[in-house]
């Protein structure tokens, strides 16, 4: 018998993986060619996020520099965590953080309201009344934020406002609603509820429309009442949608409505109305402290990302629904 030389020995170990890799590449290409229409439809959205969300992240590095516009981003001096330390050590840090967190928590607590409204509208049998209710609750969503805040100032004016006029009829002294710090959070949140509640029900109503009617028929046969069918049929059916939207809600937990807060903010209610985003606007655009404002904004975004990942992990571990 003759021994096999290096050139005569079979190259099974090296050739088979290469062949498998080539097969996998060909399969991927076939799938891409077979679904090119779907990728073409997704391309505009992908380009939008790439251009307006990912490319601008190049400028995040100014949070770690003393940015000078004349020198550009690359030419500015690197200072590391200087701006973060300045913000953390400032006397207004805790006030800004507290106000932002409290507004975010207030909004999270009221998250179930669109679900309750959607379940209620879904139970309405009269189609005309149902459509009227949907239109009535959707309409405020299309009102400009500036108009909403203008309505608040008009209705709550201590001298000519409708609300103060009404409470004056029962002997109550006029209340400075828009100037009193104790009223700011309630006015901000509940005016937002009025404006967005109906619009927020759309996704839940769409999910309820997909509930199998046979489930309700079976529940009725078993003697379940309307409330029992809502709890044991409708709620479990829309729960994946509820969980996903709840996770997304935490993705902008710290990003409270900048425009509305700015419009409602004044020197008298500043102790509760000053939030991180309005401070970023003031520091960056009004005072020209671009690096400082970028550092504060990055801090805000990191908290949002951390909350999103944490809530998604908890949801994936204890439920069957998650974003990834």
QUIDAMO-V155279 format. One record per residue. N is the residue number from 1. PSI is psi in radians with two decimals (* if undefined). D_CENTER is the distance of its C-alpha to the mean C-alpha in Angstrom with 1 decimal. Layout:
BEGIN
n->N psi->PSI d_center->D_CENTER
n->N psi->PSI d_center->D_CENTER
END
This chain:
BEGIN
n->1 psi->2.50 d_center->74.7
n->2 psi->2.47 d_center->73.0
n->3 psi->2.54 d_center->69.8
n->4 psi->2.28 d_center->66.9
n->5 psi->3.02 d_center->66.1
n->6 psi->-0.54 d_center->62.7
n->7 psi->-0.45 d_center->63.0
n->8 psi->-0.41 d_center->64.2
n->9 psi->2.46 d_center->61.6
n->10 psi->2.52 d_center->58.8
n->11 psi->1.02 d_center->55.3
n->12 psi->-0.84 d_center->53.3
n->13 psi->-0.58 d_center->50.8
n->14 psi->-0.51 d_center->49.8
n->15 psi->-0.62 d_center->50.0
n->16 psi->-0.85 d_center->48.2
n->17 psi->-0.67 d_center->44.8
n->18 psi->-0.72 d_center->45.1
n->19 psi->-0.71 d_center->45.9
n->20 psi->-0.73 d_center->42.9
n->21 psi->-0.71 d_center->40.6
n->22 psi->-0.68 d_center->42.1
n->23 psi->-0.74 d_center->41.7
n->24 psi->-0.67 d_center->38.0
n->25 psi->-0.73 d_center->37.5
n->26 psi->-0.65 d_center->39.4
n->27 psi->-0.71 d_center->37.4
n->28 psi->-0.73 d_center->34.1
n->29 psi->-0.70 d_center->35.7
n->30 psi->-0.70 d_center->36.9
n->31 psi->-0.69 d_center->33.4
n->32 psi->-0.78 d_center->32.0
n->33 psi->-0.60 d_center->34.9
n->34 psi->-0.38 d_center->34.5
n->35 psi->0.51 d_center->30.8
n->36 psi->-0.51 d_center->30.9
n->37 psi->-0.70 d_center->29.8
n->38 psi->-0.72 d_center->26.4
n->39 psi->-0.58 d_center->25.9
n->40 psi->-0.69 d_center->27.0
n->41 psi->-0.62 d_center->24.4
n->42 psi->-0.31 d_center->21.6
n->43 psi->-0.80 d_center->23.2
n->44 psi->-0.74 d_center->21.7
n->45 psi->-0.73 d_center->18.1
n->46 psi->-0.73 d_center->19.1
n->47 psi->-0.67 d_center->20.9
n->48 psi->-0.89 d_center->18.1
n->49 psi->-0.63 d_center->15.8
n->50 psi->-0.79 d_center->19.0
n->51 psi->-0.75 d_center->20.2
n->52 psi->-0.22 d_center->17.3
n->53 psi->-0.68 d_center->15.1
n->54 psi->-0.75 d_center->17.7
n->55 psi->-0.76 d_center->20.9
n->56 psi->-0.28 d_center->19.7
n->57 psi->-0.26 d_center->19.1
n->58 psi->-0.59 d_center->22.9
n->59 psi->-0.08 d_center->22.7
n->60 psi->-0.45 d_center->20.9
n->61 psi->-0.28 d_center->24.4
n->62 psi->-0.28 d_center->25.4
n->63 psi->-0.34 d_center->23.6
n->64 psi->0.24 d_center->26.6
n->65 psi->2.84 d_center->29.2
n->66 psi->1.53 d_center->30.9
n->67 psi->2.25 d_center->29.9
n->68 psi->2.11 d_center->32.6
n->69 psi->-0.64 d_center->32.0
n->70 psi->-0.58 d_center->35.7
n->71 psi->-0.28 d_center->35.6
n->72 psi->3.07 d_center->32.3
n->73 psi->-0.83 d_center->29.8
n->74 psi->-0.53 d_center->32.3
n->75 psi->-0.21 d_center->35.1
n->76 psi->2.67 d_center->33.4
n->77 psi->2.36 d_center->34.4
n->78 psi->2.20 d_center->32.5
n->79 psi->0.06 d_center->31.9
n->80 psi->-2.23 d_center->29.7
n->81 psi->0.36 d_center->27.7
n->82 psi->-0.81 d_center->29.5
n->83 psi->-0.59 d_center->26.6
n->84 psi->-0.77 d_center->24.5
n->85 psi->-0.67 d_center->27.6
n->86 psi->-0.72 d_center->28.2
n->87 psi->-0.78 d_center->24.7
n->88 psi->-0.53 d_center->25.1
n->89 psi->-0.04 d_center->28.6
n->90 psi->2.70 d_center->28.0
n->91 psi->-0.35 d_center->28.7
n->92 psi->0.02 d_center->25.4
n->93 psi->-0.90 d_center->23.2
n->94 psi->-0.57 d_center->23.1
n->95 psi->-0.78 d_center->22.6
n->96 psi->-0.78 d_center->19.5
n->97 psi->-0.76 d_center->18.0
n->98 psi->-0.83 d_center->19.1
n->99 psi->-0.71 d_center->17.7
n->100 psi->-0.78 d_center->14.2
n->101 psi->-0.72 d_center->14.2
n->102 psi->-0.70 d_center->15.8
n->103 psi->-0.71 d_center->13.5
n->104 psi->-0.76 d_center->10.5
n->105 psi->-0.68 d_center->12.9
n->106 psi->-0.77 d_center->14.1
n->107 psi->-0.69 d_center->10.8
n->108 psi->-0.69 d_center->10.6
n->109 psi->-0.59 d_center->14.3
n->110 psi->0.14 d_center->14.0
n->111 psi->-0.65 d_center->11.6
n->112 psi->-0.23 d_center->14.9
n->113 psi->-0.81 d_center->16.1
n->114 psi->-0.56 d_center->14.9
n->115 psi->-0.78 d_center->16.5
n->116 psi->-0.75 d_center->19.6
n->117 psi->-0.72 d_center->19.9
n->118 psi->-0.75 d_center->19.6
n->119 psi->-0.65 d_center->22.3
n->120 psi->-0.81 d_center->24.4
n->121 psi->-0.64 d_center->24.4
n->122 psi->-0.46 d_center->25.2
n->123 psi->-0.15 d_center->28.2
n->124 psi->2.24 d_center->29.6
n->125 psi->-0.53 d_center->32.7
n->126 psi->1.96 d_center->33.8
n->127 psi->-0.70 d_center->32.1
n->128 psi->-0.82 d_center->32.9
n->129 psi->-0.64 d_center->31.4
n->130 psi->-0.80 d_center->28.3
n->131 psi->-0.68 d_center->27.7
n->132 psi->-0.75 d_center->28.4
n->133 psi->-0.74 d_center->25.9
n->134 psi->-0.79 d_center->23.2
n->135 psi->-0.73 d_center->24.1
n->136 psi->-0.66 d_center->24.3
n->137 psi->-0.46 d_center->20.9
n->138 psi->-0.60 d_center->19.3
n->139 psi->-0.76 d_center->21.2
n->140 psi->-0.38 d_center->19.4
n->141 psi->-0.50 d_center->16.3
n->142 psi->0.05 d_center->18.7
n->143 psi->2.32 d_center->20.0
n->144 psi->2.52 d_center->19.4
n->145 psi->-0.66 d_center->17.5
n->146 psi->-0.69 d_center->20.9
n->147 psi->-0.71 d_center->22.7
n->148 psi->-0.83 d_center->20.7
n->149 psi->-0.64 d_center->21.5
n->150 psi->-0.67 d_center->25.0
n->151 psi->-0.69 d_center->25.4
n->152 psi->-0.80 d_center->24.5
n->153 psi->-0.67 d_center->27.1
n->154 psi->-0.79 d_center->29.6
n->155 psi->-0.49 d_center->29.3
n->156 psi->0.17 d_center->29.2
n->157 psi->2.31 d_center->32.0
n->158 psi->-0.35 d_center->34.5
n->159 psi->-0.77 d_center->37.5
n->160 psi->0.04 d_center->36.6
n->161 psi->2.55 d_center->33.4
n->162 psi->-0.71 d_center->33.5
n->163 psi->-0.83 d_center->32.0
n->164 psi->-0.55 d_center->34.4
n->165 psi->-0.68 d_center->37.2
n->166 psi->-0.78 d_center->36.6
n->167 psi->-0.37 d_center->36.5
n->168 psi->-0.47 d_center->39.6
n->169 psi->-0.41 d_center->41.5
n->170 psi->0.27 d_center->41.3
n->171 psi->0.23 d_center->42.5
n->172 psi->2.36 d_center->39.2
n->173 psi->2.60 d_center->39.1
n->174 psi->2.50 d_center->36.5
n->175 psi->2.35 d_center->33.2
n->176 psi->1.31 d_center->31.5
n->177 psi->-0.86 d_center->28.0
n->178 psi->-0.21 d_center->26.4
n->179 psi->-0.31 d_center->28.4
n->180 psi->2.08 d_center->28.2
n->181 psi->-0.52 d_center->25.6
n->182 psi->-0.40 d_center->25.7
n->183 psi->-0.24 d_center->24.3
n->184 psi->-0.91 d_center->21.5
n->185 psi->-0.72 d_center->18.7
n->186 psi->-0.75 d_center->19.9
n->187 psi->-0.74 d_center->20.3
n->188 psi->-0.86 d_center->16.9
n->189 psi->-0.84 d_center->15.0
n->190 psi->-0.51 d_center->17.6
n->191 psi->-0.59 d_center->17.8
n->192 psi->-0.65 d_center->14.1
n->193 psi->-0.81 d_center->14.9
n->194 psi->-0.68 d_center->17.8
n->195 psi->-0.58 d_center->16.1
n->196 psi->-0.10 d_center->13.2
n->197 psi->-0.88 d_center->14.8
n->198 psi->-0.70 d_center->16.9
n->199 psi->-0.61 d_center->14.6
n->200 psi->-0.27 d_center->12.2
n->201 psi->-0.21 d_center->15.5
n->202 psi->-0.85 d_center->16.2
n->203 psi->-0.69 d_center->14.7
n->204 psi->-0.64 d_center->16.4
n->205 psi->-0.66 d_center->19.6
n->206 psi->-0.68 d_center->19.7
n->207 psi->-0.67 d_center->19.5
n->208 psi->-0.53 d_center->22.2
n->209 psi->-0.36 d_center->24.3
n->210 psi->0.04 d_center->24.7
n->211 psi->2.29 d_center->26.2
n->212 psi->2.09 d_center->29.9
n->213 psi->-0.45 d_center->32.2
n->214 psi->-0.49 d_center->34.8
n->215 psi->-0.72 d_center->32.7
n->216 psi->-0.70 d_center->33.0
n->217 psi->-0.76 d_center->36.7
n->218 psi->-0.68 d_center->37.4
n->219 psi->-0.66 d_center->35.7
n->220 psi->-0.68 d_center->37.9
n->221 psi->-0.62 d_center->40.9
n->222 psi->-0.01 d_center->40.2
n->223 psi->0.24 d_center->40.1
n->224 psi->2.36 d_center->36.4
n->225 psi->-3.12 d_center->35.6
n->226 psi->-0.80 d_center->32.6
n->227 psi->-0.68 d_center->30.5
n->228 psi->-0.65 d_center->31.5
n->229 psi->-0.59 d_center->30.4
n->230 psi->-0.78 d_center->27.0
n->231 psi->-0.72 d_center->26.6
n->232 psi->-0.18 d_center->28.4
n->233 psi->-1.02 d_center->27.7
n->234 psi->-0.85 d_center->24.6
n->235 psi->-0.84 d_center->22.2
n->236 psi->-0.56 d_center->23.2
n->237 psi->-0.62 d_center->22.8
n->238 psi->0.01 d_center->19.2
n->239 psi->-0.71 d_center->18.2
n->240 psi->-0.70 d_center->17.0
n->241 psi->-0.73 d_center->14.6
n->242 psi->-0.77 d_center->13.5
n->243 psi->-0.78 d_center->13.2
n->244 psi->-0.79 d_center->11.1
n->245 psi->-0.59 d_center->8.5
n->246 psi->-0.69 d_center->8.9
n->247 psi->-0.77 d_center->8.5
n->248 psi->-0.57 d_center->5.2
n->249 psi->-0.62 d_center->4.2
n->250 psi->-0.30 d_center->6.1
n->251 psi->-0.38 d_center->4.9
n->252 psi->0.65 d_center->3.9
n->253 psi->-0.76 d_center->6.6
n->254 psi->-0.19 d_center->9.1
n->255 psi->1.16 d_center->7.8
n->256 psi->2.78 d_center->9.2
n->257 psi->1.77 d_center->10.5
n->258 psi->-0.82 d_center->13.2
n->259 psi->-0.78 d_center->15.3
n->260 psi->-0.73 d_center->15.8
n->261 psi->-0.74 d_center->16.5
n->262 psi->-0.69 d_center->18.9
n->263 psi->-0.57 d_center->20.7
n->264 psi->-0.25 d_center->21.2
n->265 psi->2.44 d_center->22.2
n->266 psi->3.03 d_center->25.9
n->267 psi->-0.39 d_center->28.4
n->268 psi->-0.58 d_center->29.1
n->269 psi->0.26 d_center->25.6
n->270 psi->-0.46 d_center->24.6
n->271 psi->-0.41 d_center->24.9
n->272 psi->-0.25 d_center->21.8
n->273 psi->-0.23 d_center->20.0
n->274 psi->2.11 d_center->20.0
n->275 psi->3.00 d_center->16.7
n->276 psi->-0.74 d_center->16.1
n->277 psi->-0.68 d_center->14.6
n->278 psi->-0.55 d_center->17.6
n->279 psi->-0.63 d_center->19.9
n->280 psi->-0.76 d_center->18.8
n->281 psi->-0.80 d_center->19.7
n->282 psi->-0.77 d_center->22.9
n->283 psi->-0.71 d_center->24.0
n->284 psi->-0.95 d_center->23.2
n->285 psi->-0.67 d_center->24.1
n->286 psi->-0.65 d_center->26.4
n->287 psi->-0.14 d_center->28.2
n->288 psi->0.36 d_center->28.0
n->289 psi->1.31 d_center->27.1
n->290 psi->-0.77 d_center->25.1
n->291 psi->-0.72 d_center->25.3
n->292 psi->-0.79 d_center->24.5
n->293 psi->-0.67 d_center->21.4
n->294 psi->-0.67 d_center->20.3
n->295 psi->-0.73 d_center->21.0
n->296 psi->-0.75 d_center->18.9
n->297 psi->-0.66 d_center->15.9
n->298 psi->-0.71 d_center->16.5
n->299 psi->-0.77 d_center->16.7
n->300 psi->-0.75 d_center->13.3
n->301 psi->-0.66 d_center->11.8
n->302 psi->-0.70 d_center->14.0
n->303 psi->-0.75 d_center->12.9
n->304 psi->-0.79 d_center->9.2
n->305 psi->-0.74 d_center->10.9
n->306 psi->-0.74 d_center->13.4
n->307 psi->-0.73 d_center->11.3
n->308 psi->-0.81 d_center->9.6
n->309 psi->-0.72 d_center->13.2
n->310 psi->-0.85 d_center->14.8
n->311 psi->-0.66 d_center->12.9
n->312 psi->-0.70 d_center->13.5
n->313 psi->-0.78 d_center->17.0
n->314 psi->-0.75 d_center->17.7
n->315 psi->-0.74 d_center->16.6
n->316 psi->-0.56 d_center->18.7
n->317 psi->-0.64 d_center->21.6
n->318 psi->-0.19 d_center->21.8
n->319 psi->-3.12 d_center->20.6
n->320 psi->0.15 d_center->21.1
n->321 psi->2.38 d_center->17.5
n->322 psi->2.92 d_center->15.1
n->323 psi->-0.59 d_center->13.3
n->324 psi->* d_center->16.4
END
